[in-house]
Amino acid sequence: MGLILTTSLSIFFRVLSFIVIIDVLLSYFMSPYHPIRSFLDRIVEPLLNPIRRVVPAIAGLDFSPVVLIIVLQILESVTASLASGL
């Protein structure tokens, strides 16, 4: 049971990290009104907004996606440790 839970959580956090990276890359090339970009923004923006309140843009660069990916990696590690203890 613990292995299945650990694997599922790991996949969830990695997919979410991948979605954040894809959203950032598409933001350079795709209109925010494009359906794919709009879909990804609906997933990522609620996670980024609280971080943006704490970490302001520096010289016009938004580092909130980097912070979010680091937080997701930490959460993945913590949940894997907790799940392996079950």
C-alpha positions, 0 to 999 in steps of 0.5 A, spaced: 500 500 500 505 504 501 509 503 495 503 505 491 501 511 495 508 513 494 509 512 487 502 515 485 504 522 489 511 522 486 507 522 479 502 527 481 508 532 483 512 530 477 506 531 472 504 538 476 512 540 475 512 539 468 505 542 467 508 549 470 514 548 466 510 547 459 506 553 462 512 558 462 515 556 456 508 557 452 507 564 455 513 566 451 510 564 444 503 563 445 497 568 446 494 567 453 487 566 450 489 560 446 485 554 449 491 550 451 495 556 454 488 558 458 487 551 460 494 550 463 493 557 466 487 555 470 491 549 473 498 553 474 495 560 476 492 559 483 498 555 485 503 561 483 499 567 485 500 566 493 508 565 491 507 572 487 505 576 493 511 573 497 516 573 492 516 580 487 518 580 480 526 582 480 528 586 474 521 584 470 523 577 471 518 572 475 521 567 479 515 564 482 515 558 477 522 556 480 519 557 487 513 553 486 517 547 482 522 547 488 516 547 493 513 541 489 520 537 490 520 538 497 513 536 498 514 530 494 520 528 498 516 529 504 510 525 502 514 520 500 518 519 507 511 519 510 508 514 506 514 510 506 513 510 514 506 507 513 
